[in-house]
Amino acid sequence: RQSAECPAAQRGGLMKCIVASHYGGRDAFGSIFSVAMDRPRPVRGKGQLLLQVQACSLAPGDVRTLSGWTKLVQKPAFWPFVPGGDVVGVVVETDPDCDKFEVGNSVVSRFEGTPLGGLAEYAVVSTQLSGLKPAEVSIVDAAAVPASVTVALLIAKAWVREGDRVLVIGGSGGVGSHLVQLLKRAGASYVAATSKTHPALLRSFAVVDRVIDREEECWHTLAEFKECPFDLVFDLAAPGKPNEAWGHAKGILKSGWHGGRVVP
C-alpha cells in the first residue's frame, strides 16, 4: 500500500510555529517563546503520521522540558525547538505499513520521549501513540487528555487491587481528575480524593465517595480515615517528594504488612 499524501503535505514547504529559544519556567514563557514563520515542515518517518495540527496542549512534561528540570533524561536535541507534545490533527500523510488511519482522519496523539513539535501547523506523530478522535469529543477537549489519560490508565492498572480503599492526593489535576474516574473500574471499592483548587470538580464525579477540600480539612488527621485506613495512596500533589506523603499517611494507611502502599 502506497503512502497517501495531500497537496498540503508537499515536502520542502515551510510552516508557521512557536519556538522556544532557551530554558525557562512557567513565569518565563512570555520571554522564551516566539513565532517563527519559516520553519521547514517535518518529514514523516517510518511508523509516523504527518498531521495538520488543529490543537495542541502543554502538559507537565512540556513544563519539565522547557524548565530544564529533566534535561539529563528529557531535553530537546537542538535550540530553538518547537514545544508541545499532545496534539489533535488531520492526517495529511499516512504510514504505508499502518492501515488504522486514512488521509482526512482526525487523530489524537501523545508525545514519545521528549514532548516537542506540536505548537506548529504540521507535526509528525507515532502511529502507536495515536488514535482516532471520537466524533462527540471536541478538538480542544481531545488535545487536553493524551498524556494525562495514558498515565492514569497505567498507574491504575499497575497498582490497584480488587477491593482497595484508595486516596488520591491532588485529585483535580490533569492525571488525578482522570485517575479518580478509573479506580473503581480497576477494582477499588472506595475512592477519596483531595483538592486545594477545584474540589467542586471532584464532587461532580459520582465515582468519588469522599472529597476533601484541603482549604477546609486536613486529610491525614480525619478520624474516619484513621478508623478505616486506606490500602493505597496516590500522591499527585507533591510528585518527587515521597517522604512527604509517606510521613503524613502513616496514620491513615494500612501497614506494609497488611498491604498498604504509597505511590508518589
SEVEXTI-913326 format. One record per residue (C-alpha): x, y, z; residue number from 1; residue in one letter. Coordinates in pm, whole numbers, padded with zeros to 5 digits, always signed. Each point is the difference from the previous one (the first is absolute). Example, Ala and Ser with C-alpha at 12.3 -4.5 7.8 and 13.67 -1.06 7.14 Angstrom:
2
+--------+--------+--------+-----+----+
|      X |      Y |      Z |   i | aa |
+--------+--------+--------+-----+----+
| +01230 | -00450 | +00780 |   1 |  A |
| +00137 | +00344 | -00066 |   2 |  S |
+--------+--------+--------+-----+----+
***
This chain:
264
+--------+--------+--------+-----+----+
|      X |      Y |      Z |   i | aa |
+--------+--------+--------+-----+----+
| +00000 | +00000 | +00000 |   1 |  R |
| +00147 | +00334 | -00103 |   2 |  Q |
| +00017 | +00293 | +00238 |   3 |  S |
| -00288 | +00236 | -00074 |   4 |  A |
| +00085 | +00367 | -00009 |   5 |  E |
| -00201 | +00320 | -00020 |   6 |  C |
| +00125 | +00309 | -00188 |   7 |  P |
| +00044 | +00170 | +00338 |   8 |  A |
| +00269 | -00253 | +00089 |   9 |  A |
| +00233 | +00082 | -00288 |  10 |  Q |
| +00355 | -00043 | +00125 |  11 |  R |
| +00227 | +00297 | +00021 |  12 |  G |
| -00274 | +00240 | +00105 |  13 |  G |
| +00015 | +00247 | +00286 |  14 |  L |
| -00233 | +00046 | +00291 |  15 |  M |
| -00085 | +00233 | +00287 |  16 |  K |
| +00074 | -00119 | +00352 |  17 |  C |
| +00094 | +00106 | +00352 |  18 |  I |
| +00359 | -00056 | +00107 |  19 |  V |
| +00176 | +00007 | +00337 |  20 |  A |
| +00341 | +00165 | -00002 |  21 |  S |
| +00134 | -00102 | +00342 |  22 |  H |
| -00091 | -00159 | +00332 |  23 |  Y |
| -00247 | +00173 | +00230 |  24 |  G |
| -00278 | -00082 | +00247 |  25 |  G |
| -00368 | +00082 | -00036 |  26 |  R |
| +00058 | +00358 | +00110 |  27 |  D |
| +00246 | +00046 | -00288 |  28 |  A |
| -00211 | -00143 | -00282 |  29 |  F |
| -00081 | +00350 | -00126 |  30 |  G |
| +00368 | +00065 | -00067 |  31 |  S |
| +00118 | -00338 | -00130 |  32 |  I |
| -00276 | -00052 | -00259 |  33 |  F |
| -00017 | +00167 | -00340 |  34 |  S |
| -00183 | -00056 | -00329 |  35 |  V |
| +00201 | -00127 | -00298 |  36 |  A |
| -00148 | +00028 | -00347 |  37 |  M |
| +00253 | -00197 | -00200 |  38 |  D |
| +00077 | -00330 | +00171 |  39 |  R |
| +00026 | -00305 | -00229 |  40 |  P |
| -00296 | -00234 | +00019 |  41 |  R |
| +00094 | -00326 | +00171 |  42 |  P |
| +00049 | -00307 | -00217 |  43 |  V |
| -00183 | -00316 | +00096 |  44 |  R |
| +00219 | -00297 | +00092 |  45 |  G |
| -00071 | -00371 | +00036 |  46 |  K |
| -00283 | -00068 | +00244 |  47 |  G |
| -00119 | +00360 | -00008 |  48 |  Q |
| -00287 | +00214 | -00127 |  49 |  L |
| +00022 | +00357 | -00124 |  50 |  L |
| -00277 | +00212 | +00152 |  51 |  L |
| -00134 | +00344 | -00070 |  52 |  Q |
| -00033 | +00111 | +00362 |  53 |  V |
| -00339 | +00118 | +00122 |  54 |  Q |
| +00080 | +00033 | +00372 |  55 |  A |
| +00293 | -00056 | +00235 |  56 |  C |
| +00013 | -00008 | +00379 |  57 |  S |
| +00295 | +00049 | +00232 |  58 |  L |
| +00024 | -00266 | +00271 |  59 |  A |
| +00233 | -00032 | +00303 |  60 |  P |
| +00254 | -00173 | -00226 |  61 |  G |
| +00020 | +00315 | -00210 |  62 |  D |
| +00056 | +00213 | +00310 |  63 |  V |
| +00278 | -00232 | +00118 |  64 |  R |
| +00169 | +00008 | -00340 |  65 |  T |
| -00028 | +00376 | -00038 |  66 |  L |
| +00123 | +00066 | +00354 |  67 |  S |
| +00302 | -00228 | -00033 |  68 |  G |
| -00094 | -00197 | +00314 |  69 |  W |
| +00034 | -00331 | -00185 |  70 |  T |
| +00268 | +00089 | -00253 |  71 |  K |
| +00215 | -00300 | +00097 |  72 |  L |
| -00269 | -00233 | -00138 |  73 |  V |
| -00247 | +00219 | -00188 |  74 |  Q |
| +00122 | +00291 | -00208 |  75 |  K |
| -00025 | +00140 | -00354 |  76 |  P |
| +00267 | -00113 | -00244 |  77 |  A |
| +00064 | +00358 | -00113 |  78 |  F |
| -00102 | +00362 | +00057 |  79 |  W |
| -00226 | +00168 | -00085 |  80 |  P |
| -00257 | -00279 | -00002 |  81 |  F |
| -00376 | -00034 | -00045 |  82 |  V |
| -00161 | -00102 | +00333 |  83 |  P |
| -00328 | -00184 | +00051 |  84 |  G |
| -00058 | -00374 | +00012 |  85 |  G |
| -00377 | -00065 | +00023 |  86 |  D |
| -00181 | +00081 | -00323 |  87 |  V |
| -00315 | -00045 | -00205 |  88 |  V |
| +00038 | +00026 | -00374 |  89 |  G |
| -00121 | -00108 | -00341 |  90 |  V |
| +00204 | -00269 | -00174 |  91 |  V |
| +00161 | +00134 | -00316 |  92 |  V |
| +00248 | -00281 | -00052 |  93 |  E |
| -00036 | -00360 | +00117 |  94 |  T |
| +00245 | -00276 | +00083 |  95 |  D |
| -00009 | -00268 | -00273 |  96 |  P |
| +00056 | -00272 | +00263 |  97 |  D |
| -00299 | +00103 | +00215 |  98 |  C |
| -00360 | -00041 | -00115 |  99 |  D |
| -00167 | +00156 | +00306 | 100 |  K |
| -00003 | +00352 | -00142 | 101 |  F |
| -00100 | +00171 | -00323 | 102 |  E |
| +00062 | +00345 | -00142 | 103 |  V |
| -00261 | +00234 | +00147 | 104 |  G |
| -00039 | -00185 | +00331 | 105 |  N |
| -00002 | +00216 | +00314 | 106 |  S |
| +00259 | -00156 | +00230 | 107 |  V |
| +00097 | +00042 | +00367 | 108 |  V |
| +00367 | -00062 | +00082 | 109 |  S |
| +00239 | +00026 | +00292 | 110 |  R |
| +00373 | +00056 | +00000 | 111 |  F |
| +00268 | -00268 | +00008 | 112 |  E |
| +00299 | +00071 | +00225 | 113 |  G |
| +00044 | +00377 | -00006 | 114 |  T |
| -00311 | +00210 | -00078 | 115 |  P |
| +00069 | +00211 | -00308 | 116 |  L |
| -00133 | +00101 | -00339 | 117 |  G |
| -00365 | +00065 | +00089 | 118 |  G |
| -00023 | +00380 | +00002 | 119 |  L |
| +00021 | +00018 | -00377 | 120 |  A |
| -00216 | -00021 | -00310 | 121 |  E |
| +00131 | -00352 | -00070 | 122 |  Y |
| +00139 | -00274 | +00224 | 123 |  A |
| +00115 | -00360 | -00032 | 124 |  V |
| -00136 | -00249 | +00255 | 125 |  V |
| +00044 | -00367 | +00077 | 126 |  S |
| -00270 | -00232 | -00135 | 127 |  T |
| +00032 | -00208 | +00319 | 128 |  Q |
| -00079 | +00301 | +00221 | 129 |  L |
| -00290 | +00128 | -00212 | 130 |  S |
| -00370 | -00078 | -00023 | 131 |  G |
| -00306 | +00125 | -00183 | 132 |  L |
| -00171 | +00292 | +00173 | 133 |  K |
| -00357 | -00090 | +00104 | 134 |  P |
| -00247 | +00213 | -00195 | 135 |  A |
| -00183 | +00106 | +00318 | 136 |  E |
| +00317 | +00142 | +00160 | 137 |  V |
| +00107 | +00352 | -00094 | 138 |  S |
| +00343 | +00067 | -00147 | 139 |  I |
| +00108 | +00206 | +00303 | 140 |  V |
| -00124 | -00255 | +00255 | 141 |  D |
| +00171 | -00284 | -00187 | 142 |  A |
| +00333 | +00184 | -00009 | 143 |  A |
| -00007 | +00042 | +00377 | 144 |  A |
| -00006 | -00370 | +00088 | 145 |  V |
| +00262 | -00222 | -00175 | 146 |  P |
| +00291 | +00012 | +00247 | 147 |  A |
| -00210 | +00027 | +00317 | 148 |  S |
| -00242 | -00278 | -00091 | 149 |  V |
| +00283 | -00234 | -00101 | 150 |  T |
| +00176 | +00048 | +00335 | 151 |  V |
| -00327 | -00042 | +00192 | 152 |  A |
| -00080 | -00325 | -00181 | 153 |  L |
| +00347 | -00141 | +00055 | 154 |  L |
| +00023 | +00072 | +00372 | 155 |  I |
| -00354 | -00118 | +00070 | 156 |  A |
| +00074 | -00328 | -00175 | 157 |  K |
| +00337 | -00041 | +00173 | 158 |  A |
| -00097 | +00081 | +00359 | 159 |  W |
| -00369 | -00054 | +00072 | 160 |  V |
| -00107 | -00333 | +00149 | 161 |  R |
| -00353 | -00133 | +00027 | 162 |  E |
| -00181 | +00152 | +00297 | 163 |  G |
| +00259 | +00273 | +00072 | 164 |  D |
| -00093 | +00314 | +00190 | 165 |  R |
| +00186 | +00272 | -00190 | 166 |  V |
| +00093 | +00360 | +00078 | 167 |  L |
| +00116 | +00235 | -00276 | 168 |  V |
| +00184 | +00308 | +00128 | 169 |  I |
| -00029 | +00267 | -00266 | 170 |  G |
| -00298 | -00157 | -00173 | 171 |  G |
| -00110 | +00299 | -00208 | 172 |  S |
| +00313 | +00038 | -00214 | 173 |  G |
| +00061 | -00138 | -00347 | 174 |  G |
| +00089 | -00355 | +00103 | 175 |  V |
| -00204 | -00001 | +00320 | 176 |  G |
| -00331 | +00104 | -00155 | 177 |  S |
| +00022 | -00295 | -00238 | 178 |  H |
| +00140 | -00243 | +00256 | 179 |  L |
| -00288 | +00043 | +00244 | 180 |  V |
| -00244 | -00095 | -00277 | 181 |  Q |
| +00192 | -00320 | -00083 | 182 |  L |
| +00068 | -00141 | +00346 | 183 |  L |
| -00326 | -00185 | +00055 | 184 |  K |
| +00018 | -00146 | -00348 | 185 |  R |
| +00344 | -00130 | +00102 | 186 |  A |
| -00142 | -00165 | +00312 | 187 |  G |
| -00006 | +00263 | +00276 | 188 |  A |
| -00291 | -00021 | +00245 | 189 |  S |
| +00031 | +00354 | +00142 | 190 |  Y |
| +00154 | +00316 | -00146 | 191 |  V |
| +00088 | +00317 | +00190 | 192 |  A |
| +00177 | +00298 | -00155 | 193 |  A |
| +00142 | +00332 | +00111 | 194 |  T |
| +00016 | +00332 | -00179 | 195 |  S |
| +00123 | +00342 | +00097 | 196 |  K |
| -00127 | +00184 | -00306 | 197 |  T |
| -00291 | -00188 | -00161 | 198 |  H |
| -00193 | -00210 | +00254 | 199 |  P |
| -00324 | +00070 | -00188 | 200 |  A |
| +00139 | -00189 | -00300 | 201 |  L |
| +00057 | -00308 | +00216 | 202 |  L |
| -00350 | +00026 | +00147 | 203 |  R |
| -00139 | -00016 | -00354 | 204 |  S |
| +00136 | -00355 | -00039 | 205 |  F |
| -00248 | -00256 | +00134 | 206 |  A |
| +00279 | -00258 | +00040 | 207 |  V |
| +00180 | +00210 | +00264 | 208 |  V |
| -00139 | -00096 | +00341 | 209 |  D |
| +00167 | +00273 | +00207 | 210 |  R |
| +00143 | +00336 | -00103 | 211 |  V |
| +00239 | +00185 | +00231 | 212 |  I |
| +00036 | +00373 | -00057 | 213 |  D |
| +00355 | +00061 | +00120 | 214 |  R |
| -00087 | +00360 | +00085 | 215 |  E |
| -00251 | -00127 | +00256 | 216 |  E |
| +00116 | -00347 | +00111 | 217 |  E |
| +00330 | -00175 | +00069 | 218 |  C |
| -00018 | -00343 | -00167 | 219 |  W |
| +00252 | -00174 | +00226 | 220 |  H |
| -00174 | +00097 | +00325 | 221 |  T |
| -00356 | -00106 | -00086 | 222 |  L |
| -00141 | -00247 | +00253 | 223 |  A |
| -00200 | -00186 | -00266 | 224 |  E |
| +00323 | -00089 | -00184 | 225 |  F |
| +00182 | -00102 | +00318 | 226 |  K |
| -00287 | -00232 | +00092 | 227 |  E |
| -00010 | -00156 | -00347 | 228 |  C |
| +00346 | +00048 | -00159 | 229 |  P |
| +00086 | -00010 | -00367 | 230 |  F |
| +00167 | -00280 | -00195 | 231 |  D |
| +00147 | +00237 | -00257 | 232 |  L |
| +00094 | +00369 | -00010 | 233 |  V |
| +00093 | +00181 | -00321 | 234 |  F |
| +00187 | +00327 | +00060 | 235 |  D |
| -00046 | +00223 | -00304 | 236 |  L |
| +00031 | +00326 | +00195 | 237 |  A |
| +00371 | -00031 | +00087 | 238 |  A |
| +00158 | -00214 | -00273 | 239 |  P |
| +00364 | -00081 | +00061 | 240 |  G |
| -00040 | +00042 | +00378 | 241 |  K |
| -00099 | -00349 | +00118 | 242 |  P |
| +00095 | +00062 | +00364 | 243 |  N |
| -00259 | +00279 | +00029 | 244 |  E |
| -00298 | -00223 | -00082 | 245 |  A |
| +00146 | -00300 | +00181 | 246 |  W |
| +00054 | +00194 | +00320 | 247 |  G |
| -00352 | +00141 | +00008 | 248 |  H |
| -00170 | -00319 | -00119 | 249 |  A |
| +00125 | -00229 | +00277 | 250 |  K |
| -00304 | +00062 | +00216 | 251 |  G |
| -00258 | -00060 | -00271 | 252 |  I |
| +00176 | -00269 | -00205 | 253 |  L |
| +00014 | -00372 | +00072 | 254 |  K |
| +00344 | -00133 | +00089 | 255 |  S |
| +00216 | -00151 | -00270 | 256 |  G |
| -00053 | -00339 | +00166 | 257 |  W |
| -00372 | +00040 | -00065 | 258 |  H |
| +00045 | +00125 | -00359 | 259 |  G |
| +00021 | +00378 | +00047 | 260 |  G |
| +00173 | +00180 | -00289 | 261 |  R |
| +00090 | +00357 | -00089 | 262 |  V |
| +00058 | +00098 | -00364 | 263 |  V |
| +00181 | +00336 | -00022 | 264 |  P |
+--------+--------+--------+-----+----+
***
